[in-house]
Amino acid sequence: MQSSVSPIVFFAALTGILALVAIAVGVRTRPAKMSGLGLAAALLPALLMLVLFYSLAFHMHRSLGSWPNSIGERGFPAALIAHGSVALHYFGGLLLTSIFAWPVAFVVCALSPKWRIYVYYLGMYALACLVCFGAMLLAPAQFLNWWWD
């Protein structure tokens, strides 16, 4: 039987469900003595993505004087192209890590009593990524059209 759902979409949805479980389990099993460094390591990747994304939007609007009229980078200054490339590659890396590496780390930590304390930090990472993605959707529609294409 063939499925009409793409394997990538299926795996991303499964990861999203696992992220919600990790958030719930992580908050419930929060360690008595939380590590500030661990929490910072969990939150910083998503926050950096948000900073890169909105700084790119600001840079684009400031450099071009308006939002781009077409898809692509034709007519963009070199600095804007470089900024866009950094943001896009960071977003891609964060997305791939979140979809493929994070679930493995979560399952390993959840099943190992010695590493179970890290489930909280993985849950906070998932929450930060979901909040970051939601905040990215608040950008102006013209910029989002350019970004997703």
DRENTORKOL-3810 file (N, C-alpha, C; in nm, 4 decimals):
REM DRENTORKOL-3810
@n.u->0.0841; n.v->-0.1177; n.w->0.0000; ca.u->0.0000; ca.v->0.0000; ca.w->0.0000; c.u->0.0886; c.v->0.1241; c.w->0.0000
@n.u->0.0610; n.v->0.2165; n.w->-0.0912; ca.u->0.1376; ca.v->0.3394; ca.w->-0.0991; c.u->0.0729; c.v->0.4474; c.w->-0.0155
@n.u->0.1576; n.v->0.5266; n.w->0.0470; ca.u->0.1098; ca.v->0.6370; ca.w->0.1290; c.u->0.1171; c.v->0.7655; c.w->0.0485
@n.u->0.0193; n.v->0.8536; n.w->0.0686; ca.u->0.0210; ca.v->0.9812; ca.w->-0.0027; c.u->0.1021; c.v->1.0863; c.w->0.0731
@n.u->0.1506; n.v->1.0516; n.w->0.1914; ca.u->0.2293; ca.v->1.1446; ca.w->0.2722; c.u->0.3774; c.v->1.1216; c.w->0.2439
@n.u->0.4466; n.v->1.2298; n.w->0.2166; ca.u->0.5901; ca.v->1.2228; ca.w->0.1920; c.u->0.6608; c.v->1.1712; c.w->0.3175
@n.u->0.7634; n.v->1.0883; n.w->0.3009; ca.u->0.8367; ca.v->1.0393; ca.w->0.4177; c.u->0.8979; c.v->1.1521; c.w->0.5011
@n.u->0.9402; n.v->1.2593; n.w->0.4368; ca.u->0.9981; ca.v->1.3720; ca.w->0.5092; c.u->0.8908; c.v->1.4404; c.w->0.5936
@n.u->0.7721; n.v->1.4611; n.w->0.5370; ca.u->0.6625; ca.v->1.5230; ca.w->0.6111; c.u->0.6209; c.v->1.4318; c.w->0.7266
@n.u->0.6154; n.v->1.3028; n.w->0.7019; ca.u->0.5787; ca.v->1.2070; ca.w->0.8066; c.u->0.6797; c.v->1.2115; c.w->0.9211
@n.u->0.8089; n.v->1.2114; n.w->0.8866; ca.u->0.9131; ca.v->1.2136; ca.w->0.9892; c.u->0.9129; c.v->1.3464; c.w->1.0639
@n.u->0.8861; n.v->1.4573; n.w->0.9941; ca.u->0.8789; ca.v->1.5880; ca.w->1.0599; c.u->0.7606; c.v->1.5932; c.w->1.1565
@n.u->0.6465; n.v->1.5378; n.w->1.1154; ca.u->0.5296; ca.v->1.5341; ca.w->1.2043; c.u->0.5569; c.v->1.4460; c.w->1.3258
@n.u->0.6206; n.v->1.3332; n.w->1.3035; ca.u->0.6566; ca.v->1.2448; ca.w->1.4140; c.u->0.7514; c.v->1.3142; c.w->1.5107
@n.u->0.8454; n.v->1.3901; n.w->1.4565; ca.u->0.9385; ca.v->1.4662; ca.w->1.5391; c.u->0.8645; c.v->1.5727; c.w->1.6191
@n.u->0.7682; n.v->1.6392; n.w->1.5568; ca.u->0.6879; ca.v->1.7401; ca.w->1.6271; c.u->0.6103; c.v->1.6807; c.w->1.7430
@n.u->0.5523; n.v->1.5640; n.w->1.7210; ca.u->0.4788; ca.v->1.4962; ca.w->1.8286; c.u->0.5748; c.v->1.4569; c.w->1.9397
@n.u->0.6901; n.v->1.4047; n.w->1.9024; ca.u->0.7924; ca.v->1.3683; ca.w->2.0001; c.u->0.8403; c.v->1.4916; c.w->2.0767
@n.u->0.8490; n.v->1.6054; n.w->2.0087; ca.u->0.8898; ca.v->1.7299; ca.w->2.0747; c.u->0.7884; c.v->1.7705; c.w->2.1808
@n.u->0.6601; n.v->1.7581; n.w->2.1496; ca.u->0.5567; ca.v->1.7910; ca.w->2.2485; c.u->0.5632; c.v->1.6968; c.w->2.3680
@n.u->0.5883; n.v->1.5703; n.w->2.3423; ca.u->0.6053; ca.v->1.4740; ca.w->2.4518; c.u->0.7277; c.v->1.5102; c.w->2.5347
@n.u->0.8367; n.v->1.5469; n.w->2.4674; ca.u->0.9597; ca.v->1.5828; ca.w->2.5388; c.u->0.9391; c.v->1.7055; c.w->2.6257
@n.u->0.8640; n.v->1.8023; n.w->2.5767; ca.u->0.8360; ca.v->1.9215; ca.w->2.6565; c.u->0.7587; c.v->1.8838; c.w->2.7816
@n.u->0.6537; n.v->1.8025; n.w->2.7634; ca.u->0.5728; ca.v->1.7616; ca.w->2.8785; c.u->0.6539; c.v->1.6792; c.w->2.9779
@n.u->0.7288; n.v->1.5822; n.w->2.9281; ca.u->0.8102; ca.v->1.4967; ca.w->3.0157; c.u->0.9221; c.v->1.5775; c.w->3.0790
@n.u->0.9842; n.v->1.6642; n.w->2.9998; ca.u->1.0948; ca.v->1.7444; ca.w->3.0505; c.u->1.0527; c.v->1.8374; c.w->3.1623
@n.u->0.9392; n.v->1.9036; n.w->3.1462; ca.u->0.8911; ca.v->1.9942; ca.w->3.2501; c.u->0.8519; c.v->1.9160; c.w->3.3751
@n.u->0.7951; n.v->1.7999; n.w->3.3543; ca.u->0.7523; ca.v->1.7183; ca.w->3.4687; c.u->0.8699; c.v->1.6582; c.w->3.5453
@n.u->0.9745; n.v->1.6243; n.w->3.4752; ca.u->1.0906; ca.v->1.5610; ca.w->3.5395; c.u->1.2082; c.v->1.6578; c.w->3.5501
@n.u->1.1767; n.v->1.7852; n.w->3.5633; ca.u->1.2817; ca.v->1.8875; ca.w->3.5721; c.u->1.3784; c.v->1.8540; c.w->3.6847
@n.u->1.5085; n.v->1.8638; n.w->3.6573; ca.u->1.6068; ca.v->1.8317; ca.w->3.7613; c.u->1.5984; c.v->1.9317; c.w->3.8765
@n.u->1.6279; n.v->1.8838; n.w->3.9967; ca.u->1.6230; ca.v->1.9692; ca.w->4.1151; c.u->1.7239; c.v->2.0832; c.w->4.1033
@n.u->1.8415; n.v->2.0521; n.w->4.0527; ca.u->1.9449; ca.v->2.1537; ca.w->4.0346; c.u->1.9697; c.v->2.1684; c.w->3.8847
@n.u->1.9079; n.v->2.2723; n.w->3.8271; ca.u->1.9206; ca.v->2.2922; ca.w->3.6833; c.u->2.0528; c.v->2.3604; c.w->3.6516
@n.u->2.1068; n.v->2.3256; n.w->3.5383; ca.u->2.2314; ca.v->2.3846; ca.w->3.4914; c.u->2.1995; c.v->2.5047; c.w->3.4032
@n.u->2.2514; n.v->2.6200; n.w->3.4402; ca.u->2.2333; ca.v->2.7389; ca.w->3.3579; c.u->2.2994; c.v->2.7232; c.w->3.2224
@n.u->2.4147; n.v->2.6571; n.w->3.2215; ca.u->2.4858; ca.v->2.6328; ca.w->3.0963; c.u->2.4056; c.v->2.5370; c.w->3.0078
@n.u->2.3479; n.v->2.4350; n.w->3.0682; ca.u->2.2661; ca.v->2.3401; ca.w->2.9925; c.u->2.1433; c.v->2.4068; c.w->2.9336
@n.u->2.0782; n.v->2.4934; n.w->3.0128; ca.u->1.9605; ca.v->2.5640; ca.w->2.9644; c.u->1.9984; c.v->2.6618; c.w->2.8527
@n.u->2.1113; n.v->2.7295; n.w->2.8684; ca.u->2.1584; ca.v->2.8211; ca.w->2.7636; c.u->2.1894; c.v->2.7436; c.w->2.6358
@n.u->2.2527; n.v->2.6281; n.w->2.6481; ca.u->2.2845; ca.v->2.5454; ca.w->2.5314; c.u->2.1569; c.v->2.4973; c.w->2.4629
@n.u->2.0513; n.v->2.4762; n.w->2.5395; ca.u->1.9241; ca.v->2.4310; ca.w->2.4822; c.u->1.8503; c.v->2.5448; c.w->2.4117
@n.u->1.8608; n.v->2.6655; n.w->2.4629; ca.u->1.7830; ca.v->2.7772; ca.w->2.4097; c.u->1.8550; c.v->2.8583; c.w->2.3018
@n.u->1.9867; n.v->2.8651; n.w->2.3093; ca.u->2.0620; ca.v->2.9527; ca.w->2.2186; c.u->2.0503; c.v->2.9200; c.w->2.0697
@n.u->2.0485; n.v->2.7941; n.w->2.0277; ca.u->2.0375; ca.v->2.7698; ca.w->1.8823; c.u->1.9115; c.v->2.8315; c.w->1.8215
@n.u->1.7984; n.v->2.8176; n.w->1.8883; ca.u->1.6738; ca.v->2.8739; ca.w->1.8356; c.u->1.6749; c.v->3.0264; c.w->1.8431
@n.u->1.7265; n.v->3.0809; n.w->1.9521; ca.u->1.7324; ca.v->3.2266; ca.w->1.9637; c.u->1.8250; c.v->3.2871; c.w->1.8589
@n.u->1.9357; n.v->3.2213; n.w->1.8320; ca.u->2.0272; ca.v->3.2686; ca.w->1.7277; c.u->1.9583; c.v->3.2661; c.w->1.5917
@n.u->1.8781; n.v->3.1629; n.w->1.5659; ca.u->1.8053; ca.v->3.1558; ca.w->1.4397; c.u->1.7088; c.v->3.2723; c.w->1.4271
@n.u->1.6407; n.v->3.3035; n.w->1.5345; ca.u->1.5459; ca.v->3.4143; ca.w->1.5334; c.u->1.6175; c.v->3.5469; c.w->1.5079
@n.u->1.7321; n.v->3.5663; n.w->1.5710; ca.u->1.8103; ca.v->3.6880; ca.w->1.5506; c.u->1.8585; c.v->3.6957; c.w->1.4052
@n.u->1.9089; n.v->3.5857; n.w->1.3524; ca.u->1.9538; ca.v->3.5848; ca.w->1.2122; c.u->1.8385; c.v->3.6147; c.w->1.1167
@n.u->1.7241; n.v->3.5559; n.w->1.1420; ca.u->1.6078; ca.v->3.5711; ca.w->1.0546; c.u->1.5597; c.v->3.7158; c.w->1.0518
@n.u->1.5373; n.v->3.7735; n.w->1.1698; ca.u->1.4858; ca.v->3.9100; ca.w->1.1733; c.u->1.5912; c.v->4.0138; c.w->1.1376
@n.u->1.7172; n.v->3.9857; n.w->1.1645; ca.u->1.8211; ca.v->4.0797; ca.w->1.1203; c.u->1.8306; c.v->4.0767; c.w->0.9681
@n.u->1.8071; n.v->3.9601; n.w->0.9078; ca.u->1.8042; ca.v->3.9526; ca.w->0.7613; c.u->1.6866; c.v->4.0320; c.w->0.7062
@n.u->1.5709; n.v->4.0203; n.w->0.7697; ca.u->1.4537; ca.v->4.0965; ca.w->0.7244; c.u->1.4813; c.v->4.2462; c.w->0.7329
@n.u->1.5382; n.v->4.2899; n.w->0.8444; ca.u->1.5711; ca.v->4.4314; ca.w->0.8608; c.u->1.6746; c.v->4.4755; c.w->0.7576
@n.u->1.7791; n.v->4.3939; n.w->0.7417; ca.u->1.8859; ca.v->4.4248; ca.w->0.6462; c.u->1.8290; c.v->4.4340; c.w->0.5042
@n.u->1.7409; n.v->4.3413; n.w->0.4705; ca.u->1.6836; ca.v->4.3397; ca.w->0.3358; c.u->1.6005; c.v->4.4648; c.w->0.3109
@n.u->1.5138; n.v->4.4966; n.w->0.4047; ca.u->1.4263; ca.v->4.6125; ca.w->0.3854; c.u->1.5088; c.v->4.7410; c.w->0.3816
@n.u->1.6105; n.v->4.7471; n.w->0.4636; ca.u->1.6970; ca.v->4.8663; ca.w->0.4699; c.u->1.7818; c.v->4.8796; c.w->0.3420
@n.u->1.8338; n.v->4.7678; n.w->0.2928; ca.u->1.9198; ca.v->4.7718; ca.w->0.1736; c.u->1.8420; c.v->4.7972; c.w->0.0456
@n.u->1.7254; n.v->4.7346; n.w->0.0345; ca.u->1.6480; ca.v->4.7452; ca.w->-0.0892; c.u->1.5486; c.v->4.8608; c.w->-0.0875
@n.u->1.5180; n.v->4.9107; n.w->0.0312; ca.u->1.4200; ca.v->5.0187; ca.w->0.0420; c.u->1.2769; c.v->4.9683; c.w->0.0469
@n.u->1.2571; n.v->4.8411; n.w->0.0215; ca.u->1.1253; ca.v->4.7771; ca.w->0.0289; c.u->1.1483; c.v->4.6257; c.w->0.0301
@n.u->1.0417; n.v->4.5525; n.w->0.0294; ca.u->1.0536; ca.v->4.4057; ca.w->0.0241; c.u->1.0795; c.v->4.3652; c.w->-0.1198
@n.u->1.1453; n.v->4.2531; n.w->-0.1422; ca.u->1.1747; ca.v->4.2110; ca.w->-0.2802; c.u->1.0462; c.v->4.1836; c.w->-0.3578
@n.u->1.0503; n.v->4.2187; n.w->-0.4866; ca.u->0.9345; ca.v->4.1970; ca.w->-0.5731; c.u->0.9351; c.v->4.0594; c.w->-0.6367
@n.u->1.0524; n.v->3.9950; n.w->-0.6389; ca.u->1.0621; ca.v->3.8643; ca.w->-0.7029; c.u->1.1411; c.v->3.7691; c.w->-0.6149
@n.u->1.1327; n.v->3.6441; n.w->-0.6510; ca.u->1.2069; ca.v->3.5412; ca.w->-0.5804; c.u->1.3503; c.v->3.5426; c.w->-0.6321
@n.u->1.4436; n.v->3.5141; n.w->-0.5460; ca.u->1.5830; ca.v->3.5129; ca.w->-0.5866; c.u->1.6576; c.v->3.6313; c.w->-0.5279
@n.u->1.7816; n.v->3.6447; n.w->-0.5722; ca.u->1.8686; ca.v->3.7481; ca.w->-0.5155; c.u->1.9170; c.v->3.8480; c.w->-0.6200
@n.u->1.8499; n.v->3.8529; n.w->-0.7329; ca.u->1.8918; ca.v->3.9440; ca.w->-0.8401; c.u->1.8796; c.v->4.0885; c.w->-0.7918
@n.u->1.9889; n.v->4.1629; n.w->-0.8076; ca.u->1.9900; ca.v->4.3027; ca.w->-0.7679; c.u->2.0227; c.v->4.3261; c.w->-0.6220
@n.u->2.0519; n.v->4.2199; n.w->-0.5469; ca.u->2.0847; ca.v->4.2350; ca.w->-0.4054; c.u->2.2306; c.v->4.2743; c.w->-0.3895
@n.u->2.2629; n.v->4.3574; n.w->-0.2912; ca.u->2.4040; ca.v->4.3865; ca.w->-0.2609; c.u->2.4741; c.v->4.2603; c.w->-0.2101
@n.u->2.6048; n.v->4.2558; n.w->-0.2265; ca.u->2.6823; ca.v->4.1377; ca.w->-0.1856; c.u->2.6671; c.v->4.1070; c.w->-0.0370
@n.u->2.6640; n.v->4.2105; n.w->0.0467; ca.u->2.6499; ca.v->4.1882; ca.w->0.1917; c.u->2.5158; c.v->4.1241; c.w->0.2249
@n.u->2.4117; n.v->4.1631; n.w->0.1549; ca.u->2.2796; ca.v->4.1056; ca.w->0.1777; c.u->2.2754; c.v->3.9596; c.w->0.1321
@n.u->2.3397; n.v->3.9303; n.w->0.0215; ca.u->2.3468; ca.v->3.7913; ca.w->-0.0261; c.u->2.4206; c.v->3.7046; c.w->0.0752
@n.u->2.5317; n.v->3.7559; n.w->0.1282; ca.u->2.6082; ca.v->3.6809; ca.w->0.2288; c.u->2.5259; c.v->3.6605; c.w->0.3551
@n.u->2.4561; n.v->3.7638; n.w->0.3996; ca.u->2.3720; ca.v->3.7538; ca.w->0.5185; c.u->2.2617; c.v->3.6497; c.w->0.4966
@n.u->2.1999; n.v->3.6545; n.w->0.3806; ca.u->2.0949; ca.v->3.5575; ca.w->0.3481; c.u->2.1481; c.v->3.4151; c.w->0.3445
@n.u->2.2674; n.v->3.3991; n.w->0.2905; ca.u->2.3290; ca.v->3.2667; ca.w->0.2834; c.u->2.3577; c.v->3.2109; c.w->0.4231
@n.u->2.4112; n.v->3.2951; n.w->0.5109; ca.u->2.4391; ca.v->3.2514; ca.w->0.6483; c.u->2.3086; c.v->3.2106; c.w->0.7179
@n.u->2.2060; n.v->3.2955; n.w->0.7061; ca.u->2.0782; ca.v->3.2654; ca.w->0.7717; c.u->2.0160; c.v->3.1375; c.w->0.7153
@n.u->2.0200; n.v->3.1222; n.w->0.5847; ca.u->1.9607; ca.v->3.0045; ca.w->0.5213; c.u->2.0343; c.v->2.8765; c.w->0.5605
@n.u->2.1674; n.v->2.8808; n.w->0.5600; ca.u->2.2437; ca.v->2.7614; ca.w->0.5966; c.u->2.2262; c.v->2.7273; c.w->0.7450
@n.u->2.2206; n.v->2.8278; n.w->0.8297; ca.u->2.1987; ca.v->2.8016; ca.w->0.9720; c.u->2.0599; c.v->2.7416; c.w->0.9934
@n.u->1.9592; n.v->2.7980; n.w->0.9258; ca.u->1.8235; ca.v->2.7454; ca.w->0.9372; c.u->1.8177; c.v->2.6003; c.w->0.8892
@n.u->1.8827; n.v->2.5714; n.w->0.7781; ca.u->1.8854; ca.v->2.4342; ca.w->0.7263; c.u->1.9511; c.v->2.3377; c.w->0.8235
@n.u->2.0630; n.v->2.3790; n.w->0.8802; ca.u->2.1313; ca.v->2.2938; ca.w->0.9780; c.u->2.0476; c.v->2.2706; c.w->1.1023
@n.u->1.9844; n.v->2.3765; n.w->1.1503; ca.u->1.8986; ca.v->2.3639; ca.w->1.2692; c.u->1.7790; c.v->2.2742; c.w->1.2398
@n.u->1.7217; n.v->2.2903; n.w->1.1216; ca.u->1.6071; ca.v->2.2080; ca.w->1.0832; c.u->1.6457; c.v->2.0607; c.w->1.0717
@n.u->1.7569; n.v->2.0328; n.w->1.0053; ca.u->1.8012; ca.v->1.8934; ca.w->0.9913; c.u->1.8355; c.v->1.8314; c.w->1.1263
@n.u->1.9020; n.v->1.9087; n.w->1.2114; ca.u->1.9353; ca.v->1.8595; ca.w->1.3448; c.u->1.8079; c.v->1.8305; c.w->1.4231
@n.u->1.7121; n.v->1.9205; n.w->1.4146; ca.u->1.5877; ca.v->1.9049; ca.w->1.4901; c.u->1.5037; c.v->1.7874; c.w->1.4407
@n.u->1.5072; n.v->1.7628; n.w->1.3126; ca.u->1.4237; ca.v->1.6558; ca.w->1.2571; c.u->1.4905; c.v->1.5187; c.w->1.2675
@n.u->1.6222; n.v->1.5127; n.w->1.2499; ca.u->1.6873; ca.v->1.3820; ca.w->1.2442; c.u->1.7702; c.v->1.3456; c.w->1.3680
@n.u->1.8497; n.v->1.4368; n.w->1.4208; ca.u->1.9373; ca.v->1.4033; ca.w->1.5339; c.u->1.8648; c.v->1.4152; c.w->1.6680
@n.u->1.7787; n.v->1.5158; n.w->1.6822; ca.u->1.7119; ca.v->1.5385; ca.w->1.8092; c.u->1.6282; c.v->1.4191; c.w->1.8553
@n.u->1.5456; n.v->1.3579; n.w->1.7679; ca.u->1.4655; ca.v->1.2439; ca.w->1.8151; c.u->1.5511; c.v->1.1279; c.w->1.8656
@n.u->1.6631; n.v->1.1049; n.w->1.7990; ca.u->1.7523; ca.v->0.9965; ca.w->1.8428; c.u->1.8072; c.v->1.0279; c.w->1.9815
@n.u->1.8520; n.v->1.1518; n.w->2.0008; ca.u->1.9041; ca.v->1.1923; ca.w->2.1316; c.u->1.7961; c.v->1.1818; c.w->2.2388
@n.u->1.6746; n.v->1.2209; n.w->2.2054; ca.u->1.5650; ca.v->1.2138; ca.w->2.3022; c.u->1.5361; c.v->1.0703; c.w->2.3427
@n.u->1.5253; n.v->0.9815; n.w->2.2465; ca.u->1.4956; ca.v->0.8406; ca.w->2.2771; c.u->1.6083; c.v->0.7784; c.w->2.3584
@n.u->1.7321; n.v->0.8040; n.w->2.3211; ca.u->1.8467; ca.v->0.7497; ca.w->2.3947; c.u->1.8457; c.v->0.7995; c.w->2.5393
@n.u->1.8244; n.v->0.9299; n.w->2.5563; ca.u->1.8239; ca.v->0.9863; ca.w->2.6920; c.u->1.7039; c.v->0.9388; c.w->2.7730
@n.u->1.5897; n.v->0.9240; n.w->2.7095; ca.u->1.4702; ca.v->0.8792; ca.w->2.7813; c.u->1.4826; c.v->0.7338; c.w->2.8258
@n.u->1.5532; n.v->0.6519; n.w->2.7483; ca.u->1.5654; ca.v->0.5101; ca.w->2.7822; c.u->1.6816; c.v->0.4801; c.w->2.8759
@n.u->1.7769; n.v->0.5698; n.w->2.8868; ca.u->1.8928; ca.v->0.5472; ca.w->2.9724; c.u->1.8735; c.v->0.6190; c.w->3.1064
@n.u->1.8656; n.v->0.5452; n.w->3.2164; ca.u->1.8473; ca.v->0.6100; ca.w->3.3466; c.u->1.9586; c.v->0.7102; c.w->3.3791
@n.u->2.0788; n.v->0.6813; n.w->3.3351; ca.u->2.1926; ca.v->0.7692; ca.w->3.3624; c.u->2.1783; c.v->0.9032; c.w->3.2887
@n.u->2.1190; n.v->0.9037; n.w->3.1703; ca.u->2.1080; ca.v->1.0227; ca.w->3.0874; c.u->1.9690; c.v->1.0865; c.w->3.0916
@n.u->1.8795; n.v->1.0309; n.w->3.1720; ca.u->1.7416; ca.v->1.0793; ca.w->3.1742; c.u->1.7318; c.v->1.2261; c.w->3.2154
@n.u->1.8284; n.v->1.2751; n.w->3.2910; ca.u->1.8266; ca.v->1.4152; ca.w->3.3337; c.u->1.8323; c.v->1.5105; c.w->3.2140
@n.u->1.8884; n.v->1.4657; n.w->3.1024; ca.u->1.9014; ca.v->1.5509; ca.w->2.9837; c.u->1.7711; c.v->1.5645; c.w->2.9058
@n.u->1.6703; n.v->1.4859; n.w->2.9390; ca.u->1.5410; ca.v->1.4963; ca.w->2.8709; c.u->1.4823; c.v->1.6363; c.w->2.8905
@n.u->1.5024; n.v->1.6938; n.w->3.0077; ca.u->1.4531; ca.v->1.8292; ca.w->3.0340; c.u->1.5145; c.v->1.9288; c.w->2.9348
@n.u->1.6442; n.v->1.9217; n.w->2.9154; ca.u->1.7119; ca.v->2.0152; ca.w->2.8257; c.u->1.6726; c.v->1.9914; c.w->2.6800
@n.u->1.6517; n.v->1.8662; n.w->2.6434; ca.u->1.6041; ca.v->1.8363; ca.w->2.5081; c.u->1.4618; c.v->1.8890; c.w->2.4884
@n.u->1.3816; n.v->1.8810; n.w->2.5934; ca.u->1.2465; ca.v->1.9372; ca.w->2.5884; c.u->1.2498; c.v->2.0888; c.w->2.5735
@n.u->1.3403; n.v->2.1540; n.w->2.6444; ca.u->1.3531; ca.v->2.2993; ca.w->2.6335; c.u->1.4040; c.v->2.3397; c.w->2.4948
@n.u->1.4923; n.v->2.2573; n.w->2.4372; ca.u->1.5391; ca.v->2.2812; ca.w->2.3006; c.u->1.4202; c.v->2.2737; c.w->2.2035
@n.u->1.3383; n.v->2.1708; n.w->2.2195; ca.u->1.2219; ca.v->2.1540; ca.w->2.1317; c.u->1.1249; c.v->2.2705; c.w->2.1480
@n.u->1.1001; n.v->2.3118; n.w->2.2715; ca.u->1.0104; ca.v->2.4245; ca.w->2.2961; c.u->1.0662; c.v->2.5520; c.w->2.2332
@n.u->1.1956; n.v->2.5757; n.w->2.2508; ca.u->1.2578; ca.v->2.6953; ca.w->2.1930; c.u->1.2473; c.v->2.6936; c.w->2.0408
@n.u->1.2681; n.v->2.5784; n.w->1.9789; ca.u->1.2577; ca.v->2.5692; ca.w->1.8324; c.u->1.1151; c.v->2.5939; c.w->1.7850
@n.u->1.0170; n.v->2.5402; n.w->1.8562; ca.u->0.8773; ca.v->2.5619; ca.w->1.8179; c.u->0.8380; c.v->2.7084; c.w->1.8343
@n.u->0.8806; n.v->2.7708; n.w->1.9437; ca.u->0.8516; ca.v->2.9130; ca.w->1.9656; c.u->0.9220; c.v->2.9980; c.w->1.8595
@n.u->1.0451; n.v->2.9631; n.w->1.8280; ca.u->1.1212; ca.v->3.0347; ca.w->1.7254; c.u->1.0496; c.v->3.0257; c.w->1.5909
@n.u->1.0052; n.v->2.9076; n.w->1.5546; ca.u->0.9361; ca.v->2.8909; ca.w->1.4274; c.u->0.8070; c.v->2.9720; c.w->1.4256
@n.u->0.7327; n.v->2.9703; n.w->1.5361; ca.u->0.6103; ca.v->3.0511; ca.w->1.5453; c.u->0.6400; c.v->3.1994; c.w->1.5332
@n.u->0.7476; n.v->3.2452; n.w->1.5962; ca.u->0.7850; ca.v->3.3867; ca.w->1.5883; c.u->0.8303; c.v->3.4241; c.w->1.4472
@n.u->0.8895; n.v->3.3311; n.w->1.3762; ca.u->0.9297; ca.v->3.3584; ca.w->1.2385; c.u->0.8080; c.v->3.3815; c.w->1.1493
@n.u->0.6982; n.v->3.3153; n.w->1.1803; ca.u->0.5768; ca.v->3.3301; ca.w->1.0997; c.u->0.5117; c.v->3.4670; c.w->1.1163
@n.u->0.5586; n.v->3.5462; n.w->1.2132; ca.u->0.5043; ca.v->3.6804; ca.w->1.2362; c.u->0.5715; c.v->3.7865; c.w->1.1482
@n.u->0.6684; n.v->3.7481; n.w->1.0701; ca.u->0.7377; ca.v->3.8421; ca.w->0.9811; c.u->0.6419; c.v->3.8904; c.w->0.8725
@n.u->0.6736; n.v->4.0019; n.w->0.8097; ca.u->0.5883; ca.v->4.0517; ca.w->0.7002; c.u->0.5722; c.v->3.9473; c.w->0.5895
@n.u->0.4531; n.v->3.9424; n.w->0.5338; ca.u->0.4192; ca.v->3.8408; ca.w->0.4331; c.u->0.5116; c.v->3.8454; c.w->0.3121
@n.u->0.5508; n.v->3.9646; n.w->0.2680; ca.u->0.6380; ca.v->3.9758; ca.w->0.1507; c.u->0.7744; c.v->3.9122; c.w->0.1779
@n.u->0.8256; n.v->3.9317; n.w->0.2992; ca.u->0.9531; ca.v->3.8708; ca.w->0.3348; c.u->0.9382; c.v->3.7193; c.w->0.3461
@n.u->0.8289; n.v->3.6738; n.w->0.4063; ca.u->0.8065; ca.v->3.5293; ca.w->0.4186; c.u->0.7948; c.v->3.4630; c.w->0.2827
@n.u->0.7271; n.v->3.5287; n.w->0.1882; ca.u->0.7182; ca.v->3.4731; ca.w->0.0524; c.u->0.8571; c.v->3.4574; c.w->-0.0074
@n.u->0.9432; n.v->3.5553; n.w->0.0100; ca.u->1.0791; ca.v->3.5466; ca.w->-0.0415; c.u->1.1555; c.v->3.4377; c.w->0.0320
@n.u->1.1439; n.v->3.4302; n.w->0.1641; ca.u->1.2190; ca.v->3.3363; ca.w->0.2461; c.u->1.1857; c.v->3.1920; c.w->0.2107
@n.u->1.0577; n.v->3.1584; n.w->0.2003; ca.u->1.0186; ca.v->3.0187; ca.w->0.1783; c.u->1.0396; c.v->2.9750; c.w->0.0346
@n.u->1.0562; n.v->3.0680; n.w->-0.0566; ca.u->1.0807; ca.v->3.0293; ca.w->-0.1955; c.u->1.2248; c.v->3.0396; c.w->-0.2245
END
